[in-house]
């Protein structure tokens, strides 16, 4: 079992959630709910792993607040 961190945003225009796995090319999806997005991302990752794409290009470190005055 492997655990991947997804970055998730919500599109103001469509209301859809958009998620991607940092450093994992092709590992992205969208959905109308967070549960559906999680399932979609899981399916995409499983397909990419079946194709032998297991090496991440970068490592997710975290998020950071940037204060602009």
N, CA, C and O atoms as a GROMACS GRO file, in nm:
protein
  276
    1UNK      N    1   0.085  -0.117   0.000
    1UNK     CA    2   0.000   0.000   0.000
    1UNK      C    3   0.090   0.124   0.000
    1UNK      O    4   0.188   0.131   0.074
    2UNK      N    5   0.054   0.221  -0.084
    2UNK     CA    6   0.125   0.349  -0.090
    2UNK      C    7   0.027   0.461  -0.062
    2UNK      O    8  -0.092   0.450  -0.094
    3UNK      N    9   0.074   0.566  -0.002
    3UNK     CA   10  -0.010   0.682   0.028
    3UNK      C   11   0.046   0.802  -0.049
    3UNK      O   12   0.166   0.829  -0.045
    4UNK      N   13  -0.043   0.872  -0.118
    4UNK     CA   14  -0.007   0.990  -0.196
    4UNK      C   15  -0.082   1.110  -0.140
    4UNK      O   16  -0.195   1.097  -0.094
    5UNK      N   17  -0.019   1.226  -0.145
    5UNK     CA   18  -0.082   1.351  -0.101
    5UNK      C   19  -0.138   1.423  -0.222
    5UNK      O   20  -0.066   1.447  -0.319
    6UNK      N   21  -0.265   1.457  -0.216
    6UNK     CA   22  -0.330   1.529  -0.326
    6UNK      C   23  -0.348   1.676  -0.287
    6UNK      O   24  -0.379   1.708  -0.172
    7UNK      N   25  -0.327   1.764  -0.384
    7UNK     CA   26  -0.359   1.905  -0.369
    7UNK      C   27  -0.495   1.925  -0.434
    7UNK      O   28  -0.517   1.882  -0.548
    8UNK      N   29  -0.585   1.990  -0.362
    8UNK     CA   30  -0.723   2.004  -0.411
    8UNK      C   31  -0.762   2.151  -0.411
    8UNK      O   32  -0.738   2.225  -0.315
    9UNK      N   33  -0.822   2.191  -0.521
    9UNK     CA   34  -0.875   2.327  -0.536
    9UNK      C   35  -1.021   2.315  -0.582
    9UNK      O   36  -1.063   2.210  -0.630
   10UNK      N   37  -1.097   2.423  -0.567
   10UNK     CA   38  -1.234   2.425  -0.617
   10UNK      C   39  -1.248   2.537  -0.718
   10UNK      O   40  -1.212   2.651  -0.691
   11UNK      N   41  -1.301   2.503  -0.834
   11UNK     CA   42  -1.321   2.601  -0.940
   11UNK      C   43  -1.446   2.684  -0.910
   11UNK      O   44  -1.555   2.629  -0.891
   12UNK      N   45  -1.431   2.816  -0.905
   12UNK     CA   46  -1.545   2.904  -0.878
   12UNK      C   47  -1.650   2.897  -0.988
   12UNK      O   48  -1.769   2.907  -0.960
   13UNK      N   49  -1.607   2.880  -1.113
   13UNK     CA   50  -1.700   2.881  -1.226
   13UNK      C   51  -1.787   2.756  -1.230
   13UNK      O   52  -1.907   2.765  -1.256
   14UNK      N   53  -1.728   2.640  -1.207
   14UNK     CA   54  -1.803   2.513  -1.221
   14UNK      C   55  -1.844   2.453  -1.087
   14UNK      O   56  -1.936   2.372  -1.082
   15UNK      N   57  -1.776   2.492  -0.979
   15UNK     CA   58  -1.802   2.431  -0.849
   15UNK      C   59  -1.734   2.296  -0.834
   15UNK      O   60  -1.746   2.233  -0.729
   16UNK      N   61  -1.662   2.251  -0.936
   16UNK     CA   62  -1.596   2.122  -0.931
   16UNK      C   63  -1.468   2.131  -0.849
   16UNK      O   64  -1.402   2.235  -0.844
   17UNK      N   65  -1.436   2.019  -0.785
   17UNK     CA   66  -1.308   2.004  -0.716
   17UNK      C   67  -1.207   1.949  -0.816
   17UNK      O   68  -1.237   1.858  -0.893
   18UNK      N   69  -1.088   2.006  -0.814
   18UNK     CA   70  -0.981   1.964  -0.904
   18UNK      C   71  -0.864   1.921  -0.816
   18UNK      O   72  -0.821   1.995  -0.728
   19UNK      N   73  -0.814   1.801  -0.840
   19UNK     CA   74  -0.705   1.750  -0.757
   19UNK      C   75  -0.592   1.695  -0.840
   19UNK      O   76  -0.612   1.645  -0.951
   20UNK      N   77  -0.471   1.705  -0.785
   20UNK     CA   78  -0.354   1.647  -0.851
   20UNK      C   79  -0.255   1.600  -0.746
   20UNK      O   80  -0.255   1.648  -0.633
   21UNK      N   81  -0.170   1.507  -0.786
   21UNK     CA   82  -0.065   1.458  -0.700
   21UNK      C   83   0.064   1.529  -0.741
   21UNK      O   84   0.112   1.506  -0.852
   22UNK      N   85   0.121   1.614  -0.655
   22UNK     CA   86   0.242   1.685  -0.692
   22UNK      C   87   0.355   1.589  -0.730
   22UNK      O   88   0.381   1.490  -0.660
   23UNK      N   89   0.421   1.620  -0.839
   23UNK     CA   90   0.534   1.540  -0.883
   23UNK      C   91   0.501   1.412  -0.954
   23UNK      O   92   0.591   1.335  -0.987
   24UNK      N   93   0.372   1.386  -0.978
   24UNK     CA   94   0.329   1.261  -1.042
   24UNK      C   95   0.255   1.298  -1.172
   24UNK      O   96   0.134   1.316  -1.171
   25UNK      N   97   0.330   1.309  -1.282
   25UNK     CA   98   0.268   1.350  -1.409
   25UNK      C   99   0.150   1.262  -1.447
   25UNK      O  100   0.158   1.139  -1.444
   26UNK      N  101   0.040   1.326  -1.483
   26UNK     CA  102  -0.079   1.253  -1.525
   26UNK      C  103  -0.175   1.221  -1.412
   26UNK      O  104  -0.288   1.179  -1.437
   27UNK      N  105  -0.132   1.240  -1.289
   27UNK     CA  106  -0.217   1.207  -1.174
   27UNK      C  107  -0.300   1.328  -1.134
   27UNK      O  108  -0.267   1.402  -1.041
   28UNK      N  109  -0.409   1.348  -1.208
   28UNK     CA  110  -0.500   1.459  -1.180
   28UNK      C  111  -0.640   1.420  -1.221
   28UNK      O  112  -0.659   1.333  -1.306
   29UNK      N  113  -0.738   1.485  -1.160
   29UNK     CA  114  -0.878   1.456  -1.192
   29UNK      C  115  -0.965   1.569  -1.139
   29UNK      O  116  -0.916   1.663  -1.077
   30UNK      N  117  -1.096   1.556  -1.165
   30UNK     CA  118  -1.192   1.652  -1.111
   30UNK      C  119  -1.321   1.578  -1.080
   30UNK      O  120  -1.346   1.469  -1.130
   31UNK      N  121  -1.404   1.639  -0.995
   31UNK     CA  122  -1.532   1.577  -0.956
   31UNK      C  123  -1.619   1.680  -0.886
   31UNK      O  124  -1.572   1.788  -0.849
   32UNK      N  125  -1.745   1.646  -0.870
   32UNK     CA  126  -1.839   1.738  -0.806
   32UNK      C  127  -1.840   1.725  -0.654
   32UNK      O  128  -1.896   1.810  -0.585
   33UNK      N  129  -1.777   1.619  -0.599
   33UNK     CA  130  -1.767   1.604  -0.454
   33UNK      C  131  -1.627   1.556  -0.418
   33UNK      O  132  -1.555   1.502  -0.502
   34UNK      N  133  -1.589   1.577  -0.293
   34UNK     CA  134  -1.456   1.535  -0.248
   34UNK      C  135  -1.444   1.383  -0.248
   34UNK      O  136  -1.338   1.329  -0.281
   35UNK      N  137  -1.551   1.313  -0.211
   35UNK     CA  138  -1.548   1.166  -0.213
   35UNK      C  139  -1.528   1.113  -0.354
   35UNK      O  140  -1.448   1.022  -0.377
   36UNK      N  141  -1.601   1.172  -0.449
   36UNK     CA  142  -1.587   1.132  -0.589
   36UNK      C  143  -1.446   1.163  -0.641
   36UNK      O  144  -1.388   1.084  -0.715
   37UNK      N  145  -1.392   1.279  -0.602
   37UNK     CA  146  -1.257   1.315  -0.643
   37UNK      C  147  -1.156   1.215  -0.590
   37UNK      O  148  -1.065   1.175  -0.663
   38UNK      N  149  -1.171   1.174  -0.465
   38UNK     CA  150  -1.080   1.076  -0.406
   38UNK      C  151  -1.083   0.946  -0.485
   38UNK      O  152  -0.978   0.888  -0.513
   39UNK      N  153  -1.202   0.900  -0.521
   39UNK     CA  154  -1.215   0.777  -0.600
   39UNK      C  155  -1.152   0.794  -0.738
   39UNK      O  156  -1.084   0.704  -0.787
   40UNK      N  157  -1.177   0.908  -0.800
   40UNK     CA  158  -1.119   0.934  -0.933
   40UNK      C  159  -0.967   0.935  -0.928
   40UNK      O  160  -0.901   0.876  -1.014
   41UNK      N  161  -0.911   1.003  -0.828
   41UNK     CA  162  -0.765   1.008  -0.815
   41UNK      C  163  -0.708   0.869  -0.789
   41UNK      O  164  -0.603   0.833  -0.843
   42UNK      N  165  -0.777   0.792  -0.707
   42UNK     CA  166  -0.732   0.655  -0.680
   42UNK      C  167  -0.727   0.573  -0.809
   42UNK      O  168  -0.630   0.501  -0.832
   43UNK      N  169  -0.830   0.584  -0.892
   43UNK     CA  170  -0.833   0.511  -1.019
   43UNK      C  171  -0.719   0.555  -1.112
   43UNK      O  172  -0.654   0.472  -1.175
   44UNK      N  173  -0.696   0.686  -1.119
   44UNK     CA  174  -0.590   0.738  -1.206
   44UNK      C  175  -0.454   0.688  -1.158
   44UNK      O  176  -0.372   0.644  -1.238
   45UNK      N  177  -0.430   0.693  -1.028
   45UNK     CA  178  -0.302   0.647  -0.973
   45UNK      C  179  -0.284   0.499  -1.000
   45UNK      O  180  -0.175   0.456  -1.038
   46UNK      N  181  -0.388   0.419  -0.980
   46UNK     CA  182  -0.378   0.275  -1.006
   46UNK      C  183  -0.343   0.248  -1.152
   46UNK      O  184  -0.261   0.160  -1.181
   47UNK      N  185  -0.404   0.323  -1.244
   47UNK     CA  186  -0.374   0.304  -1.386
   47UNK      C  187  -0.229   0.342  -1.417
   47UNK      O  188  -0.160   0.272  -1.490
   48UNK      N  189  -0.182   0.454  -1.360
   48UNK     CA  190  -0.045   0.497  -1.383
   48UNK      C  191   0.054   0.396  -1.326
   48UNK      O  192   0.158   0.369  -1.387
   49UNK      N  193   0.024   0.341  -1.209
   49UNK     CA  194   0.113   0.242  -1.149
   49UNK      C  195   0.116   0.113  -1.231
   49UNK      O  196   0.221   0.050  -1.243
   50UNK      N  197   0.002   0.075  -1.289
   50UNK     CA  198  -0.003  -0.043  -1.376
   50UNK      C  199   0.084  -0.022  -1.499
   50UNK      O  200   0.143  -0.118  -1.552
   51UNK      N  201   0.093   0.102  -1.546
   51UNK     CA  202   0.175   0.134  -1.663
   51UNK      C  203   0.324   0.144  -1.627
   51UNK      O  204   0.407   0.172  -1.714
   52UNK      N  205   0.356   0.123  -1.500
   52UNK     CA  206   0.496   0.126  -1.458
   52UNK      C  207   0.546   0.263  -1.418
   52UNK      O  208   0.666   0.280  -1.397
   53UNK      N  209   0.458   0.360  -1.408
   53UNK     CA  210   0.499   0.496  -1.371
   53UNK      C  211   0.495   0.509  -1.219
   53UNK      O  212   0.394   0.549  -1.162
   54UNK      N  213   0.606   0.475  -1.154
   54UNK     CA  214   0.607   0.474  -1.009
   54UNK      C  215   0.700   0.578  -0.947
   54UNK      O  216   0.695   0.601  -0.826
   55UNK      N  217   0.783   0.641  -1.028
   55UNK     CA  218   0.878   0.739  -0.976
   55UNK      C  219   0.818   0.879  -0.974
   55UNK      O  220   0.774   0.931  -1.076
   56UNK      N  221   0.815   0.938  -0.856
   56UNK     CA  222   0.770   1.076  -0.846
   56UNK      C  223   0.883   1.169  -0.887
   56UNK      O  224   1.000   1.143  -0.858
   57UNK      N  225   0.847   1.278  -0.956
   57UNK     CA  226   0.948   1.374  -1.002
   57UNK      C  227   0.988   1.473  -0.894
   57UNK      O  228   1.098   1.528  -0.896
   58UNK      N  229   0.897   1.498  -0.799
   58UNK     CA  230   0.925   1.589  -0.688
   58UNK      C  231   0.862   1.532  -0.561
   58UNK      O  232   0.787   1.435  -0.566
   59UNK      N  233   0.894   1.593  -0.449
   59UNK     CA  234   0.838   1.553  -0.320
   59UNK      C  235   0.751   1.666  -0.266
   59UNK      O  236   0.795   1.780  -0.261
   60UNK      N  237   0.628   1.635  -0.227
   60UNK     CA  238   0.540   1.735  -0.167
   60UNK      C  239   0.595   1.772  -0.031
   60UNK      O  240   0.623   1.685   0.052
   61UNK      N  241   0.609   1.902  -0.007
   61UNK     CA  242   0.665   1.950   0.118
   61UNK      C  243   0.556   2.009   0.208
   61UNK      O  244   0.555   1.981   0.328
   62UNK      N  245   0.467   2.087   0.152
   62UNK     CA  246   0.362   2.147   0.234
   62UNK      C  247   0.308   2.273   0.170
   62UNK      O  248   0.332   2.301   0.052
   63UNK      N  249   0.237   2.348   0.250
   63UNK     CA  250   0.181   2.475   0.202
   63UNK      C  251   0.240   2.587   0.288
   63UNK      O  252   0.295   2.563   0.396
   64UNK      N  253   0.226   2.707   0.239
   64UNK     CA  254   0.281   2.822   0.311
   64UNK      C  255   0.193   2.943   0.286
   64UNK      O  256   0.152   2.968   0.172
   65UNK      N  257   0.165   3.017   0.391
   65UNK     CA  258   0.090   3.143   0.376
   65UNK      C  259   0.186   3.253   0.335
   65UNK      O  260   0.298   3.261   0.386
   66UNK      N  261   0.143   3.337   0.242
   66UNK     CA  262   0.220   3.451   0.199
   66UNK      C  263   0.137   3.575   0.227
   66UNK      O  264   0.027   3.590   0.173
   67UNK      N  265   0.187   3.663   0.312
   67UNK     CA  266   0.114   3.783   0.351
   67UNK      C  267   0.160   3.898   0.262
   67UNK      O  268   0.279   3.927   0.253
   68UNK      N  269   0.062   3.962   0.197
   68UNK     CA  270   0.090   4.077   0.111
   68UNK      C  271   0.016   4.196   0.169
   68UNK      O  272  -0.106   4.192   0.186
   69UNK      N  273   0.089   4.303   0.199
   69UNK     CA  274   0.027   4.420   0.261
   69UNK      C  275  -0.031   4.512   0.156
   69UNK      O  276  -0.087   4.616   0.189
   0.00000   0.00000   0.00000
